[in-house]
Amino acid sequence: MDFALPDELRLLQETVREFVADAVTPRAAERDREAAFPADELRAAATLGLCGLMVPEEFGGNPVGSLGAVLVYEEVAAGSPALSVTLSVHNTLVCGAVATYGRPELQAELLPRLASGEILGAYALTEPGAGSDAAALTTRARRDGDHYVLDGRKIFVTHGDHAGLYIIFAVTDPEARTSRRISAFAVDRDTPGLTVPRREHKLGLRASEIAEVTLTDCRVPATRLLGNEGDGFGIAMALLDGGRIGIGAQAVGIARGAYDLARDTPGSGSNSAARSRTSRRSSGSSPTWPRGSTQLGSSCGGLRPCATKASHTPWLPRRPNSSPRKPPPS
Ligand SMILES: Cc1cc2nc3c(=O)[nH]c(=O)nc-3n(C[C@H](O)[C@H](O)[C@H](O)COP(=O)(O)OP(=O)(O)OC[C@H]3O[C@@H](n4cnc5c(N)ncnc54)[C@H](O)[C@@H]3O)c2cc1C
């Protein structure tokens, strides 16, 4: 298999790298110190088309496929892990959900707004009693005429206080077998009964807030159902398959950004490393590698296989049976 990047993805990678260096990296540390959401940087990213990576062109998107998205997440993470997490959730988990499982009218309504960055999408699966075991969630969605009424509490929702749209997973049939109990809904921020009571205090990745979202008698039109009733767990897992590749790419980007910073910081040992290599060449004797540079050298060696693995994963075939059914035509 040929893993060489096609020209258009190489161009994408270079364009995003330049954008990050100019518009993202300079404020990233300050944003993180102040736990300030990178709103200006997100707007600039949207202008570049980075909020529509999973949105078809007919809805104003800039579809680049899973590999293109992974390249974007890695490049952005090298400058700002927080912005990268936001782009990954918005594109892969939310735009991907609406573009794949939304009814045509819902796609026409939401995708242009998501792609332009007018609204930011969040993904609300986790609950206080449902983390690793996502199927244990208890948020309820009861059918009431042409609406569903949602009640429950979601936690750890990435950019939960900045989102305009939430993909919310809730139990529609408590009696059904585990894989058919849950449904997925696209819920607007301004829906009465949806509140964001608090943000978590974090030690790292501070510019990307995670927030609690509560739902109290929250009436959502039935047209906001993604896929069919009972498809929610399959949808959640299928989206997370893509999300995990994005997380891998972000980890590589963060490591690369840290490595570059250490290498370019005076006194980190990296400049001494260059000097040592020079002195080895000139004197023929073994260099005395400063401690920092030895660690940097071995870190860099470990980074390359990780980067290769993350960027090759989108080529892998999907697991069988991991995708729920597409929605019925409405
Ligand atoms: C920065 C950040 C952003 C996030 N963003 C989102 C988001 O946007 N949307 C969203 O829905 N969620 C989000 N989450 C939540 C995330 O998906 C959960 O944290 C994750 O699913 C783990 O759940 P938990 O934190 O409840 O840990 P737990 O499930 O309680 O796990 C705690 C520990 O126990 C271990 N463990 C769990 N079960 C078992 C078992 N059966 N046997 C042995 N060990 C076990 C786990 O491996 C882990 O080490 C985010 C979390 C973080 C930290």
The ligand as an SDF file (V2000), in Angstrom:
LIG
                    3D

 53 58  0  0  0  0  0  0  0  0999 V2000
  -10.3670   16.2450   28.5980 C   0  0  0  0  0  0  0  0  0  0  0  0
  -11.5930   15.4050   28.4870 C   0  0  0  0  0  0  0  0  0  0  0  0
  -12.5400   15.7020   27.5150 C   0  0  0  0  0  0  0  0  0  0  0  0
  -13.6950   14.9290   27.4170 C   0  0  0  0  0  0  0  0  0  0  0  0
  -14.6290   15.2720   26.4870 N   0  0  0  0  0  0  0  0  0  0  0  0
  -15.7810   14.5620   26.4280 C   0  0  0  0  0  0  0  0  0  0  0  0
  -16.8260   14.9640   25.5200 C   0  0  0  0  0  0  0  0  0  0  0  0
  -16.6860   15.9130   24.7450 O   0  0  0  0  0  0  0  0  0  0  0  0
  -17.9830   14.2600   25.5480 N   0  0  0  0  0  0  0  0  0  0  0  0
  -18.1840   13.2040   26.3810 C   0  0  0  0  0  0  0  0  0  0  0  0
  -19.2570   12.6050   26.3250 O   0  0  0  0  0  0  0  0  0  0  0  0
  -17.2170   12.7910   27.2500 N   0  0  0  0  0  0  0  0  0  0  0  0
  -16.0250   13.4510   27.2960 C   0  0  0  0  0  0  0  0  0  0  0  0
  -15.0470   13.0750   28.1910 N   0  0  0  0  0  0  0  0  0  0  0  0
  -15.3040   11.9640   29.0710 C   0  0  0  0  0  0  0  0  0  0  0  0
  -14.5350   10.7200   28.7100 C   0  0  0  0  0  0  0  0  0  0  0  0
  -15.1130   10.1000   27.5910 O   0  0  0  0  0  0  0  0  0  0  0  0
  -14.5410    9.8500   29.9560 C   0  0  0  0  0  0  0  0  0  0  0  0
  -13.6680   10.4670   30.8670 O   0  0  0  0  0  0  0  0  0  0  0  0
  -14.1250    8.4410   29.6720 C   0  0  0  0  0  0  0  0  0  0  0  0
  -15.1420    7.7700   28.9900 O   0  0  0  0  0  0  0  0  0  0  0  0
  -13.7980    7.6910   30.9760 C   0  0  0  0  0  0  0  0  0  0  0  0
  -14.8630    7.7730   31.8520 O   0  0  0  0  0  0  0  0  0  0  0  0
  -14.6380    8.2200   33.3750 P   0  0  0  0  0  0  0  0  0  0  0  0
  -13.8480    9.5040   33.3850 O   0  0  0  0  0  0  0  0  0  0  0  0
  -15.9570    8.1900   34.0490 O   0  0  0  0  0  0  0  0  0  0  0  0
  -13.6730    7.1150   33.9780 O   0  0  0  0  0  0  0  0  0  0  0  0
  -14.1130    5.6730   34.5090 P   0  0  0  0  0  0  0  0  0  0  0  0
  -14.9850    4.9890   33.5130 O   0  0  0  0  0  0  0  0  0  0  0  0
  -14.6440    5.8210   35.8840 O   0  0  0  0  0  0  0  0  0  0  0  0
  -12.7050    4.9660   34.5530 O   0  0  0  0  0  0  0  0  0  0  0  0
  -11.7300    5.2930   35.5460 C   0  0  0  0  0  0  0  0  0  0  0  0
  -10.6150    4.2840   35.4670 C   0  0  0  0  0  0  0  0  0  0  0  0
  -11.1420    2.9500   35.6980 O   0  0  0  0  0  0  0  0  0  0  0  0
  -10.7930    2.1040   34.6220 C   0  0  0  0  0  0  0  0  0  0  0  0
  -11.9090    1.1740   34.3840 N   0  0  0  0  0  0  0  0  0  0  0  0
  -13.1650    1.4990   34.0190 C   0  0  0  0  0  0  0  0  0  0  0  0
  -13.9170    0.3840   33.9110 N   0  0  0  0  0  0  0  0  0  0  0  0
  -13.1210   -0.6480   34.2050 C   0  0  0  0  0  0  0  0  0  0  0  0
  -13.3210   -2.0530   34.2720 C   0  0  0  0  0  0  0  0  0  0  0  0
  -14.5140   -2.6090   34.0010 N   0  0  0  0  0  0  0  0  0  0  0  0
  -12.2760   -2.8370   34.6020 N   0  0  0  0  0  0  0  0  0  0  0  0
  -11.0760   -2.2810   34.8920 C   0  0  0  0  0  0  0  0  0  0  0  0
  -10.8170   -0.9600   34.8520 N   0  0  0  0  0  0  0  0  0  0  0  0
  -11.8260   -0.1530   34.5100 C   0  0  0  0  0  0  0  0  0  0  0  0
  -10.5690    3.0150   33.4240 C   0  0  0  0  0  0  0  0  0  0  0  0
   -9.6920    2.4340   32.4710 O   0  0  0  0  0  0  0  0  0  0  0  0
   -9.9470    4.2360   34.0770 C   0  0  0  0  0  0  0  0  0  0  0  0
   -8.5710    4.0700   34.2660 O   0  0  0  0  0  0  0  0  0  0  0  0
  -13.8820   13.8280   28.2910 C   0  0  0  0  0  0  0  0  0  0  0  0
  -12.9260   13.5270   29.2510 C   0  0  0  0  0  0  0  0  0  0  0  0
  -11.8000   14.3000   29.3540 C   0  0  0  0  0  0  0  0  0  0  0  0
  -10.7940   13.9450   30.4140 C   0  0  0  0  0  0  0  0  0  0  0  0
  1  2  1  0
  2  3  1  0
  2 52  2  0
  3  4  2  0
  4  5  1  0
  4 50  1  0
  5  6  2  0
  6  7  1  0
  6 13  1  0
  7  8  2  0
  7  9  1  0
  9 10  1  0
 10 11  2  0
 10 12  1  0
 12 13  2  0
 13 14  1  0
 14 15  1  0
 14 50  1  0
 15 16  1  0
 16 17  1  0
 16 18  1  0
 18 19  1  0
 18 20  1  0
 20 21  1  0
 20 22  1  0
 22 23  1  0
 23 24  1  0
 24 25  2  0
 24 26  1  0
 24 27  1  0
 27 28  1  0
 28 29  2  0
 28 30  1  0
 28 31  1  0
 31 32  1  0
 32 33  1  0
 33 34  1  0
 33 48  1  0
 34 35  1  0
 35 36  1  0
 35 46  1  0
 36 37  1  0
 36 45  1  0
 37 38  2  0
 38 39  1  0
 39 40  1  0
 39 45  2  0
 40 41  1  0
 40 42  2  0
 42 43  1  0
 43 44  2  0
 44 45  1  0
 46 47  1  0
 46 48  1  0
 48 49  1  0
 50 51  2  0
 51 52  1  0
 52 53  1  0
M  END
$$$$
